[in-house]
Amino acid sequence: MSARFQRLAETGRGTFQITVDGMPVTAAEGDTLIVALLTSGDSVRYSEFDDGRRAGFCLMGACQDCWVWTADGRRLRACTTQAVAGMAILTRLTEGVWPRV
Amino acid sequence: MAPRVIIIGAGPAGVRAAAALVEAGLRPVLIDESRRDGGQIYRRQPESFTRSYLELYGTEAGRAQDVHRTFEALRDHIDYLPETLVWNISEGEVHLQQGTRYSRRPFDALLVCSGATDRLMPVPGWQLAGTYTLGGAQVALKAQGCAIGLSVVLMGTGPLLYLVAAQYVKAGAQVAAVLDTSTFLQRLRALPQLLTAPTALRKGMALIKVLRRAGVLLKRGVTPLEIEGSAQTGVTGVLVDIGAAQPLTIACDAVALGYHLRPETQLADLAGCTFEFDKEVGQWLPSIDTDGRSSASGVYLAGDGARVRGADAAECSGRLAALAILRDFALAAPADELARLRRELARLERFAAGLRAAFPWPAKLAAKLPDRTIVCRCEAITAGELRRVVRDTGAIEANRAKAFSRVGMGRCQGRFCGQAGAEVIAAAANVPLEAVGRLRGQAPVKPLPLALRIDDGLDHEAHQICPEAESCIADHAIAQEYCK
């Protein structure tokens, strides 16, 4: 998957790793989670209503179109969550994990 | 005893209001959803970022810096609650969420400075990955130093269309086109009103010059036809009618879409404010007097959350509302300043009216949307389904049509589909927009974590926390998920 967001400024920051669906992804210090996800991929989740992949919309916490999950079932709104080293993000809730929303 | 004042929102309106109250010897509570102050317009980048005020805010660098400095000087004199959502308002109390903690705060006076979000008109394909709001495209750049794609089309209308486009060009992004639904003639007709703020008008024209100099394709009077792309990989282009024999296709991998702004009025609604239909903007707005007093006793409204008049007016109306609070609680408020602020706000209102005339909401597009167009992005509900509901059930009132079609019931709670949905209903039923009414604000105004705990160390059932739980379960999808 190619990157959707393009970094244009503040490119000299330190980086760290998170995982997305088990795959390692590099994030930069100060990134929101959605920026970490979309500078390494082109979307963040599936629409629950079968119209395809979604990549967020308002980027200011109003549309709720960038929800992702942690491995232990917590729901995160990627545009208002800071990326933190070691985060394990799932773009889809796996079967058998009870959502702890 | 000094009145307990709560301000919601730490943007330009909230910060100026807090300053005025502190000057009068009060210690207001300032509650804000974001991690840092500034609101959307003067949103701050993370502490470790190094871009200058000029790079971030352009011609508004001085104002942004002044609002930020004012806030910093206030820190020891206010109770500041960042990353805190006000999700409900009941008699004299706001209900708060911080992480998984729930608490309440009483107030004697409440000033809501809730800001605005983009006003959206659907277009086929706007659900595709890579479509963002204009405001969102700006957030990506301002707060995170990113462009939303390699090649970006900006489409819609309003001052933000040209501002974001110019900011993208200056930051080195590739802007494939700027496509405006409003016409040159509309702008020309608005000129007398726009001349009430000649400096702002000049700044706007300078943005267009930036775009022309960069060779950006600029089209006015367009009709958006489709955002093209794939459900799996997202946007590949935009199709617009430019009045020529053939529609124009522009290849891109990202679209920023928006038609000016809509105020965030849910909290005013929950606070019991009366709303009135504003024919000129085609929106239901909470009633306010010159100084920002709502119809509800002790509730005041300022900034774009009350009326979309821009950042300068937000500063002005925030301070004005604070002076109204002081006067209503029989505290000294400087009379000369009151008169000056009212004059200034009236001037900025004339300019805002000019912008509305220059960049009008394209209401008529709603009737022409193909049936397959998704209106509700949350739940992928189409214009055709909404029209079917109007036709088959006779539901023309917004909340009734919502109950049958689910348009407005998704987790954005109608923020992005509500206004266009009302236009679709009005056109399908052949009634004036006013007859459709408005979607009622519902608590919680944003989804809450089910694991919410009352801040007293004890566990409580969710229904004890959410006083609306039973009614929301009956008619509110979000509540079904989060308040049961």
Interface residues (C-beta under 8 A of the other chain):
Chain A: R4 F5 Q6 R7 L8 A9 E10 T11 R13 E29 G30 D31 T32 V35 L38 T39 D42 S43 S47 E48 F49 D50 D51 G52 R53 R54 A55 G56 F57 C58 L59 M60 G61 A62 C63 Q64 D65 R75 C79 T80 Q82 R100 V101
Chain B: E33 S34 R35 Q40 Q45 P46 E47 S48 F49 T50 R51 E55 T117 D118 Q127 L128 A129 G130 T131 Y132 T133 G135 G136 A137 V139 A140 L141 A143 Q144 G145 C146 A147 I148 G149 L150 A171 G172 A173 S230 A231 Q232 T233 G234 D253 A254 E264 I374 R377 C378 E379 A380 R411 C412 R415 F416 K446 P447 P449 L450 A451 E481 Y482
